[in-house]
């Protein structure tokens, strides 16, 4: 039935006019829309797919809505979904691909005559390509008119069927290529949209996984939010696994796609970079750079892969990243051995030139500003005989004019990064030029730089000058050390200094034949001289000491030369301006004032400033100021260094002001500077004094806190002891009650026996009462002992309170009360000692009387019952005697405790006296400190007023005052006022 339809519709009849492509497509679209049978719709969609490349405009215009409807309704049939997705891809994609040779497609779509619009009309390839791109954008916009279409595509990607998933991936990739931002926005707000796309990387079918990589490349372009989501969907782990499975650098195009996606995820995305570092993925990059001894025959794909791997390393340590993130990544690369592996490639033989160049650039940024990495790089030796430092080997390539230009630029960048913020490395390089360290048997970095500086190759001159300037960057010590360098120019002539030789080459520059080379050499030397003598008055004096230098500079600046020489004139003006600004007036003929008069007479101030401005207006100056790496399209454009552009920006304004200042203004400025310096020194002294006093006060506060803590601990111990004493009292009362009951029973049963022996009941009762009294005295002694412990703790607390009052409180009345309590306790102890002696006497008397009673002769008329009674009384008396002995021992212990308490009391009194003395001393010191601080505040207020007056005078004179210094002074003043307020508040709280 279907084939009969196509024969009837698409020209199966031999006679009659054949339908055009547009008419056929229209009929197919009607069939897709109206057919009730799935087979008919499927055949019609397959026919549209076969026509979609040749009749792209017609199919896209008429069939897109029908195809989208198929995607929405025929979800159960994977075959028709695949045809629909392929058709949409063909009309949206702009890539030129070969048509697929599918016999079933050809059977469904017999030959159709080309419509008039698509006849072979001679059109240029560029116009045809532009028309194709316009059609792709047009149909992409039409498809994206409804954002639900993208959501529908994301849903279809969940289908595992190959005929649905693969064309769906290709279609979404084409949409991203044509309208990236719009598709990204829809995917970003779609629930689980990015997660569905990440699942493509886990597909076991390589073609889907590989196209999924291409899709994610397009998806992650320029969208930080999507990049973060992809990274947190475990993309790093999956991509690194794929790279390892595919053979790392020896892998194919899939490795390249993975690396491109990694670069997209990490470049300019600090969050992903931190996640990559924290996930220990940097360590997994090390095996990528393991190259063997045989480096011959590198494939083009391996070179591409290694380029991207090196680029990935540079993304992590790029100078445009935040300094903290870059430093952290540099540290990780050193610790995991990645830097060591890169240095191995650097020194290996047989490595392709472009890989070697990129490796040098990568090592440069891994060591830039990292002291530990720079130190390691300084220790790397090339595998030569004898071994040479890697720095020397690289510098040999830099000054060799036969080496490729890009390689020489890379070596210069590496040397600059090695010296960046590395004063130790700068000193080592300069030391190789000093007379005491030169070794005639070996080639040093300094010798290579001097050789390049004075060679016939202008590019070597420029590179060596810039490299040597970086050895002096922001390092006054090395600028002065380099003044000691002497050069032997020729036999029989005395040696000249390196500074003098540079100026000699400048003045003899006209002997160089090639004009372009002359400019490059002179620019390099002028940049070196400007860097050398800036902020170094001694170097300025050495430069001015040569009588020929100033006339040469003024002559260069005053001449009217061509466009190429304007840059040299501007740099000469900069050099002369540095000689004025950093001049210490040690040479009478070339003081600041005389140099300015010379400029005014021979050049003119306005002309001088105009020539100085040529430098920053130069096109190559702006290009060099953009990034640290020296990247030049050709050697002739290699004129400016990045660090030098910073120096020019810093000095141009101050030199212009220095040239326009009069001698009176300079004198006033010098006076103001001296006054400010004196004031600053005085303020620094007082700040140090106040800082010391603050430290002392803080120490005293810490001591008070310690004493307070000790007091709390002692109080806790007292509470615990009181609790134990109360428990002992309760136990004693219980025992006392039991003893009273036993005594009453004994007295009622043996009353008669007492009378028989002559011992009356009243005397026995008195004896019991005396024993009880002794026990009470014992209890009282324990209580007094606890009271004395409490007194000792109270005295310690009083000592702590005395320390606190050292900051402002008064505690004389408390100490008086404590002394009174001590005297009262002392009298009570003495009274108790007297009572103890009296009790001992009475106890002895009782014992004597009891012995007298027991020794009396017994009456012969006593009965046997009386004898038993007397025996019982004797046993009771023995028990009483034992009890008396025990009480005696207790009294002895109490006396010893009393002696210990006396010692503790004496110690406490001594402690109170010491604390009272320290308190008085601290109060005096506090009063003196307050007085000194008041004097300091008055003095600082006067000094601040003088500063304000001086700064107002400077403003009246037209000088610019740095607002940051005003804010710092204000903060210092407010900070001191706040400290005084805090001290006064602490004293009030203590009161």
Buried (B, 14 or more C-beta within 10 A) or exposed (E): EBEEBBEEBBBEEEEEEEBBBBBBBBBBBBBBBEBEEEEBBBBBBBBBBBBBBBBBBBBBBBBBBBBBEBBEEBBEBBBBBBBBBBBBBBBBBBEEEEEEEEEEBEBBBBEBBEBEEBEEEEEEEEEEEEEBEEBBBBBBEBBBEEBEBBBBBBBBBEBEEBBBBBBBBBBBBBBBBBBBEBBBBBBBEBEEBBEBBBBBBEBEBEEBBBBBBBBBBBBBBEBBEBBBBBBEBEBBEBBBEBBBEBEBBEBBEBBBBBBBBBBBBBBBBEBBBBBBBEBEBBBBBBEBBEBEEEBEEBEEBBBBBBBBBBBBBBBBBBBEBEEEBBBBBBBBBBEBEBBBBBBBBBBBEEBBEBBBBBBBBBBBBBBBBBBEBBBBBBEBBBEEEEEBBBBBBBBBBBBBBEBEBBBBBBBBBBBBBBBBBBBEBBBBBBBBBBEEEBEEEEBBBBBBBBBBBBBEBBBBBBBBBBBBBBBBBBBEEBBBBBBEBBBEEEEEEEEBBBBBBBBBBBBEBEEBEEEEBBBBBBBBBBBBBBBBBBBBBBBBBBBBBBEEBBEBBBEBBBEEEEEEBBBBBBBBBBBBBBBBBBBEEEBEEBBBBBBBEBBEEBBBEEBBBBBBEBBBEBEBBEBBBEEBBBBBEEBBEBBBBBBBBEBBEEBBEEBBEBBBBEEEBBEBBEEBEEEBEEBEEEBEEBBEEBEEBEEEBEEBEEBBEEBBEBBEEBBEEBEEBEEEBEEEEEEBEEEEEEBEEEBEEBBEEBEEBBEBBEBEEEBBEEBBEBBBEBBEBBBEBBEBBBEBBBBBBBBBBBBBBBBBBBBBBEBEEBBEEBBEEBEEBBEEBEEBEEBBEEBBEEBEEBBEEBEEBBEEEEEEEEEEEBEEBBEEBBEBBEEBBEBBEEBBEBBEEBBEBBEEBEEBBEEBBEBBEEBBEBBEEBBEBBEEBBEBBEEBBEEBEEBBEEBEEBBEEBEEEEBEEEEEEEEEBEEBBEEBEEBBEEBEEBBEEBE
